[in-house]
Amino acid sequence: MRDPADQATVAPPAPPAEARSRTARGRTERSPARSRKARVVLRKVEPWSVLKISFLFYLCVMVVIIGAMMILYTILGAIGALDSLTRLIRDLFADQSFEIHGGWLFTRGVSIGLVLVVLWTLINVFIVFLYNLLSDVVGGIEVTLSERR
């Protein structure tokens, strides 16, 4: 049996980290923030989700690039650089029928952009299939997730 004097020296258990303590003036203060960590292994990536995200991402990139090209074409046309370029090419190659057609350029640009969107989307899906095969062999990628409170 234990001695009663030994029991008196044992400190009470510490309150949990989430508990709030009261100060002398009645205000509450939070305990210091602690983070919780979890180690997770990424073994499989869903090809369908990569297909959707990749397609939308590359489509947005294409729209931004085509939009920037349209703005640049408009600015170059407004300052007269396109007319100067047309005259230069006519003089260099002795071809008086040469013209720069914006509509032709942008239809080709959109067509090439759509082909590249589909190509890069398929490349990403292929990479996902390759990752899934390799993760079966090596066990996947280990990621540490942390949560701050």
CNS distance restraints for C-alpha pairs under 8 A (distance, minus, plus):
assign (resid   2 and name CA) (resid   6 and name CA) 7.11 0.50 0.50
assign (resid   2 and name CA) (resid   7 and name CA) 7.61 0.50 0.50
assign (resid   3 and name CA) (resid   7 and name CA) 6.97 0.50 0.50
assign (resid   4 and name CA) (resid   8 and name CA) 6.64 0.50 0.50
assign (resid   5 and name CA) (resid   9 and name CA) 6.91 0.50 0.50
assign (resid   6 and name CA) (resid  10 and name CA) 7.01 0.50 0.50
assign (resid  15 and name CA) (resid  19 and name CA) 6.48 0.50 0.50
assign (resid  17 and name CA) (resid  31 and name CA) 6.36 0.50 0.50
assign (resid  17 and name CA) (resid  32 and name CA) 7.93 0.50 0.50
assign (resid  18 and name CA) (resid  30 and name CA) 7.86 0.50 0.50
assign (resid  18 and name CA) (resid  31 and name CA) 7.04 0.50 0.50
assign (resid  19 and name CA) (resid  30 and name CA) 7.59 0.50 0.50
assign (resid  19 and name CA) (resid  31 and name CA) 7.30 0.50 0.50
assign (resid  20 and name CA) (resid  28 and name CA) 6.34 0.50 0.50
assign (resid  20 and name CA) (resid  29 and name CA) 6.12 0.50 0.50
assign (resid  20 and name CA) (resid  30 and name CA) 5.40 0.50 0.50
assign (resid  20 and name CA) (resid  31 and name CA) 6.58 0.50 0.50
assign (resid  21 and name CA) (resid  28 and name CA) 5.92 0.50 0.50
assign (resid  21 and name CA) (resid  29 and name CA) 6.07 0.50 0.50
assign (resid  21 and name CA) (resid  30 and name CA) 7.04 0.50 0.50
assign (resid  21 and name CA) (resid  31 and name CA) 7.74 0.50 0.50
assign (resid  22 and name CA) (resid  26 and name CA) 5.82 0.50 0.50
assign (resid  22 and name CA) (resid  27 and name CA) 5.91 0.50 0.50
assign (resid  22 and name CA) (resid  28 and name CA) 4.87 0.50 0.50
assign (resid  22 and name CA) (resid  29 and name CA) 6.78 0.50 0.50
assign (resid  23 and name CA) (resid  27 and name CA) 5.64 0.50 0.50
assign (resid  23 and name CA) (resid  28 and name CA) 6.29 0.50 0.50
assign (resid  23 and name CA) (resid  29 and name CA) 7.46 0.50 0.50
assign (resid  33 and name CA) (resid 148 and name CA) 6.87 0.50 0.50
assign (resid  33 and name CA) (resid 149 and name CA) 5.53 0.50 0.50
assign (resid  34 and name CA) (resid 148 and name CA) 6.17 0.50 0.50
assign (resid  34 and name CA) (resid 149 and name CA) 6.01 0.50 0.50
assign (resid  35 and name CA) (resid 146 and name CA) 6.21 0.50 0.50
assign (resid  35 and name CA) (resid 147 and name CA) 5.16 0.50 0.50
assign (resid  35 and name CA) (resid 148 and name CA) 4.37 0.50 0.50
assign (resid  35 and name CA) (resid 149 and name CA) 6.17 0.50 0.50
assign (resid  36 and name CA) (resid 146 and name CA) 5.42 0.50 0.50
assign (resid  36 and name CA) (resid 147 and name CA) 5.09 0.50 0.50
assign (resid  36 and name CA) (resid 148 and name CA) 6.65 0.50 0.50
assign (resid  37 and name CA) (resid 144 and name CA) 6.68 0.50 0.50
assign (resid  37 and name CA) (resid 145 and name CA) 5.52 0.50 0.50
assign (resid  37 and name CA) (resid 146 and name CA) 4.22 0.50 0.50
assign (resid  37 and name CA) (resid 147 and name CA) 6.39 0.50 0.50
assign (resid  38 and name CA) (resid 144 and name CA) 5.67 0.50 0.50
assign (resid  38 and name CA) (resid 145 and name CA) 5.18 0.50 0.50
assign (resid  38 and name CA) (resid 146 and name CA) 6.33 0.50 0.50
assign (resid  39 and name CA) (resid 142 and name CA) 6.84 0.50 0.50
assign (resid  39 and name CA) (resid 143 and name CA) 5.77 0.50 0.50
assign (resid  39 and name CA) (resid 144 and name CA) 4.40 0.50 0.50
assign (resid  39 and name CA) (resid 145 and name CA) 6.23 0.50 0.50
assign (resid  40 and name CA) (resid 142 and name CA) 5.73 0.50 0.50
assign (resid  40 and name CA) (resid 143 and name CA) 5.19 0.50 0.50
assign (resid  40 and name CA) (resid 144 and name CA) 6.10 0.50 0.50
assign (resid  40 and name CA) (resid 145 and name CA) 7.26 0.50 0.50
assign (resid  41 and name CA) (resid 139 and name CA) 7.85 0.50 0.50
assign (resid  41 and name CA) (resid 140 and name CA) 6.08 0.50 0.50
assign (resid  41 and name CA) (resid 141 and name CA) 5.47 0.50 0.50
assign (resid  41 and name CA) (resid 142 and name CA) 4.29 0.50 0.50
assign (resid  41 and name CA) (resid 143 and name CA) 5.98 0.50 0.50
assign (resid  42 and name CA) (resid 140 and name CA) 5.33 0.50 0.50
assign (resid  42 and name CA) (resid 141 and name CA) 5.10 0.50 0.50
assign (resid  42 and name CA) (resid 142 and name CA) 6.21 0.50 0.50
assign (resid  42 and name CA) (resid 143 and name CA) 7.21 0.50 0.50
assign (resid  43 and name CA) (resid 132 and name CA) 7.00 0.50 0.50
assign (resid  43 and name CA) (resid 135 and name CA) 5.71 0.50 0.50
assign (resid  43 and name CA) (resid 136 and name CA) 7.32 0.50 0.50
assign (resid  43 and name CA) (resid 139 and name CA) 6.41 0.50 0.50
assign (resid  43 and name CA) (resid 140 and name CA) 4.45 0.50 0.50
assign (resid  43 and name CA) (resid 141 and name CA) 6.74 0.50 0.50
assign (resid  44 and name CA) (resid 131 and name CA) 7.82 0.50 0.50
assign (resid  44 and name CA) (resid 132 and name CA) 5.44 0.50 0.50
assign (resid  44 and name CA) (resid 135 and name CA) 7.24 0.50 0.50
assign (resid  44 and name CA) (resid 140 and name CA) 7.59 0.50 0.50
assign (resid  45 and name CA) (resid  50 and name CA) 7.81 0.50 0.50
assign (resid  45 and name CA) (resid 128 and name CA) 6.49 0.50 0.50
assign (resid  45 and name CA) (resid 131 and name CA) 7.90 0.50 0.50
assign (resid  45 and name CA) (resid 132 and name CA) 6.66 0.50 0.50
assign (resid  46 and name CA) (resid  50 and name CA) 6.55 0.50 0.50
assign (resid  46 and name CA) (resid 128 and name CA) 7.70 0.50 0.50
assign (resid  47 and name CA) (resid  51 and name CA) 6.04 0.50 0.50
assign (resid  47 and name CA) (resid 125 and name CA) 5.83 0.50 0.50
assign (resid  47 and name CA) (resid 128 and name CA) 6.14 0.50 0.50
assign (resid  47 and name CA) (resid 129 and name CA) 7.01 0.50 0.50
assign (resid  48 and name CA) (resid  52 and name CA) 6.35 0.50 0.50
assign (resid  49 and name CA) (resid  53 and name CA) 6.14 0.50 0.50
assign (resid  50 and name CA) (resid  54 and name CA) 5.73 0.50 0.50
assign (resid  50 and name CA) (resid 124 and name CA) 7.18 0.50 0.50
assign (resid  50 and name CA) (resid 125 and name CA) 6.36 0.50 0.50
assign (resid  50 and name CA) (resid 128 and name CA) 7.60 0.50 0.50
assign (resid  51 and name CA) (resid  55 and name CA) 5.98 0.50 0.50
assign (resid  51 and name CA) (resid 121 and name CA) 6.19 0.50 0.50
assign (resid  51 and name CA) (resid 122 and name CA) 7.45 0.50 0.50
assign (resid  51 and name CA) (resid 124 and name CA) 7.39 0.50 0.50
assign (resid  51 and name CA) (resid 125 and name CA) 5.99 0.50 0.50
assign (resid  52 and name CA) (resid  56 and name CA) 6.26 0.50 0.50
assign (resid  53 and name CA) (resid  57 and name CA) 5.98 0.50 0.50
assign (resid  54 and name CA) (resid  58 and name CA) 6.03 0.50 0.50
assign (resid  54 and name CA) (resid 120 and name CA) 7.82 0.50 0.50
assign (resid  54 and name CA) (resid 121 and name CA) 5.31 0.50 0.50
assign (resid  54 and name CA) (resid 124 and name CA) 7.04 0.50 0.50
assign (resid  55 and name CA) (resid  59 and name CA) 5.97 0.50 0.50
assign (resid  55 and name CA) (resid 117 and name CA) 6.57 0.50 0.50
assign (resid  55 and name CA) (resid 118 and name CA) 7.10 0.50 0.50
assign (resid  55 and name CA) (resid 121 and name CA) 5.50 0.50 0.50
assign (resid  56 and name CA) (resid  60 and name CA) 6.13 0.50 0.50
assign (resid  57 and name CA) (resid  61 and name CA) 6.28 0.50 0.50
assign (resid  58 and name CA) (resid  62 and name CA) 6.08 0.50 0.50
assign (resid  58 and name CA) (resid 117 and name CA) 5.38 0.50 0.50
assign (resid  58 and name CA) (resid 120 and name CA) 7.59 0.50 0.50
assign (resid  58 and name CA) (resid 121 and name CA) 7.46 0.50 0.50
assign (resid  59 and name CA) (resid  63 and name CA) 6.23 0.50 0.50
assign (resid  59 and name CA) (resid 114 and name CA) 7.62 0.50 0.50
assign (resid  59 and name CA) (resid 117 and name CA) 6.11 0.50 0.50
assign (resid  60 and name CA) (resid  64 and name CA) 6.19 0.50 0.50
assign (resid  61 and name CA) (resid  65 and name CA) 6.20 0.50 0.50
assign (resid  62 and name CA) (resid  66 and name CA) 6.05 0.50 0.50
assign (resid  62 and name CA) (resid 110 and name CA) 8.00 0.50 0.50
assign (resid  62 and name CA) (resid 113 and name CA) 5.96 0.50 0.50
assign (resid  62 and name CA) (resid 114 and name CA) 7.72 0.50 0.50
assign (resid  62 and name CA) (resid 117 and name CA) 7.49 0.50 0.50
assign (resid  63 and name CA) (resid  67 and name CA) 5.93 0.50 0.50
assign (resid  64 and name CA) (resid  68 and name CA) 6.10 0.50 0.50
assign (resid  65 and name CA) (resid  69 and name CA) 6.14 0.50 0.50
assign (resid  66 and name CA) (resid  70 and name CA) 6.16 0.50 0.50
assign (resid  66 and name CA) (resid 106 and name CA) 7.73 0.50 0.50
assign (resid  66 and name CA) (resid 109 and name CA) 7.33 0.50 0.50
assign (resid  66 and name CA) (resid 110 and name CA) 7.26 0.50 0.50
assign (resid  67 and name CA) (resid  71 and name CA) 6.27 0.50 0.50
assign (resid  68 and name CA) (resid  72 and name CA) 6.12 0.50 0.50
assign (resid  69 and name CA) (resid  73 and name CA) 5.98 0.50 0.50
assign (resid  70 and name CA) (resid  74 and name CA) 6.11 0.50 0.50
assign (resid  71 and name CA) (resid  75 and name CA) 6.20 0.50 0.50
assign (resid  72 and name CA) (resid  76 and name CA) 6.06 0.50 0.50
assign (resid  73 and name CA) (resid  77 and name CA) 6.05 0.50 0.50
assign (resid  73 and name CA) (resid 102 and name CA) 7.85 0.50 0.50
assign (resid  74 and name CA) (resid  78 and name CA) 6.09 0.50 0.50
assign (resid  75 and name CA) (resid  79 and name CA) 6.29 0.50 0.50
assign (resid  76 and name CA) (resid  80 and name CA) 6.17 0.50 0.50
assign (resid  76 and name CA) (resid  81 and name CA) 5.14 0.50 0.50
assign (resid  76 and name CA) (resid  82 and name CA) 5.94 0.50 0.50
assign (resid  77 and name CA) (resid  81 and name CA) 6.06 0.50 0.50
assign (resid  77 and name CA) (resid  82 and name CA) 5.38 0.50 0.50
assign (resid  77 and name CA) (resid  83 and name CA) 7.34 0.50 0.50
assign (resid  80 and name CA) (resid  84 and name CA) 6.36 0.50 0.50
assign (resid  81 and name CA) (resid  85 and name CA) 6.08 0.50 0.50
assign (resid  82 and name CA) (resid  86 and name CA) 6.08 0.50 0.50
assign (resid  82 and name CA) (resid 100 and name CA) 7.54 0.50 0.50
assign (resid  83 and name CA) (resid  87 and name CA) 6.23 0.50 0.50
assign (resid  84 and name CA) (resid  88 and name CA) 6.13 0.50 0.50
assign (resid  85 and name CA) (resid  89 and name CA) 6.18 0.50 0.50
assign (resid  86 and name CA) (resid  90 and name CA) 6.15 0.50 0.50
assign (resid  86 and name CA) (resid  98 and name CA) 6.95 0.50 0.50
assign (resid  86 and name CA) (resid  99 and name CA) 6.20 0.50 0.50
assign (resid  86 and name CA) (resid 100 and name CA) 6.83 0.50 0.50
assign (resid  87 and name CA) (resid  91 and name CA) 6.15 0.50 0.50
assign (resid  88 and name CA) (resid  92 and name CA) 6.08 0.50 0.50
assign (resid  89 and name CA) (resid  93 and name CA) 5.99 0.50 0.50
assign (resid  89 and name CA) (resid  94 and name CA) 7.81 0.50 0.50
assign (resid  89 and name CA) (resid  95 and name CA) 7.64 0.50 0.50
assign (resid  89 and name CA) (resid  98 and name CA) 7.53 0.50 0.50
assign (resid  90 and name CA) (resid  94 and name CA) 5.31 0.50 0.50
assign (resid  90 and name CA) (resid  95 and name CA) 4.90 0.50 0.50
assign (resid  90 and name CA) (resid  96 and name CA) 5.33 0.50 0.50
assign (resid  90 and name CA) (resid  97 and name CA) 7.62 0.50 0.50
assign (resid  90 and name CA) (resid  98 and name CA) 6.25 0.50 0.50
assign (resid  91 and name CA) (resid  95 and name CA) 7.16 0.50 0.50
assign (resid  91 and name CA) (resid  96 and name CA) 7.87 0.50 0.50
assign (resid 101 and name CA) (resid 105 and name CA) 6.37 0.50 0.50
assign (resid 102 and name CA) (resid 106 and name CA) 6.15 0.50 0.50
assign (resid 103 and name CA) (resid 107 and name CA) 6.11 0.50 0.50
assign (resid 104 and name CA) (resid 108 and name CA) 6.28 0.50 0.50
assign (resid 105 and name CA) (resid 109 and name CA) 6.04 0.50 0.50
assign (resid 106 and name CA) (resid 110 and name CA) 6.01 0.50 0.50
assign (resid 107 and name CA) (resid 111 and name CA) 6.16 0.50 0.50
assign (resid 108 and name CA) (resid 112 and name CA) 6.06 0.50 0.50
assign (resid 109 and name CA) (resid 113 and name CA) 5.94 0.50 0.50
assign (resid 110 and name CA) (resid 114 and name CA) 6.09 0.50 0.50
assign (resid 111 and name CA) (resid 115 and name CA) 6.36 0.50 0.50
assign (resid 112 and name CA) (resid 116 and name CA) 6.21 0.50 0.50
assign (resid 113 and name CA) (resid 117 and name CA) 6.11 0.50 0.50
assign (resid 114 and name CA) (resid 118 and name CA) 6.32 0.50 0.50
assign (resid 115 and name CA) (resid 119 and name CA) 6.10 0.50 0.50
assign (resid 116 and name CA) (resid 120 and name CA) 5.97 0.50 0.50
assign (resid 117 and name CA) (resid 121 and name CA) 6.06 0.50 0.50
assign (resid 118 and name CA) (resid 122 and name CA) 6.16 0.50 0.50
assign (resid 119 and name CA) (resid 123 and name CA) 6.22 0.50 0.50
assign (resid 120 and name CA) (resid 124 and name CA) 6.18 0.50 0.50
assign (resid 121 and name CA) (resid 125 and name CA) 6.35 0.50 0.50
assign (resid 122 and name CA) (resid 126 and name CA) 6.10 0.50 0.50
assign (resid 123 and name CA) (resid 127 and name CA) 6.20 0.50 0.50
assign (resid 124 and name CA) (resid 128 and name CA) 6.29 0.50 0.50
assign (resid 125 and name CA) (resid 129 and name CA) 6.35 0.50 0.50
assign (resid 126 and name CA) (resid 130 and name CA) 6.19 0.50 0.50
assign (resid 127 and name CA) (resid 131 and name CA) 6.02 0.50 0.50
assign (resid 128 and name CA) (resid 132 and name CA) 6.11 0.50 0.50
assign (resid 129 and name CA) (resid 133 and name CA) 6.30 0.50 0.50
assign (resid 130 and name CA) (resid 134 and name CA) 6.19 0.50 0.50
assign (resid 131 and name CA) (resid 135 and name CA) 5.88 0.50 0.50
assign (resid 132 and name CA) (resid 136 and name CA) 6.49 0.50 0.50
assign (resid 133 and name CA) (resid 137 and name CA) 7.03 0.50 0.50
assign (resid 134 and name CA) (resid 138 and name CA) 6.24 0.50 0.50
assign (resid 134 and name CA) (resid 139 and name CA) 7.89 0.50 0.50
assign (resid 134 and name CA) (resid 140 and name CA) 7.64 0.50 0.50
assign (resid 135 and name CA) (resid 139 and name CA) 4.83 0.50 0.50
assign (resid 135 and name CA) (resid 140 and name CA) 4.28 0.50 0.50
assign (resid 135 and name CA) (resid 141 and name CA) 7.67 0.50 0.50
assign (resid 136 and name CA) (resid 140 and name CA) 7.10 0.50 0.50
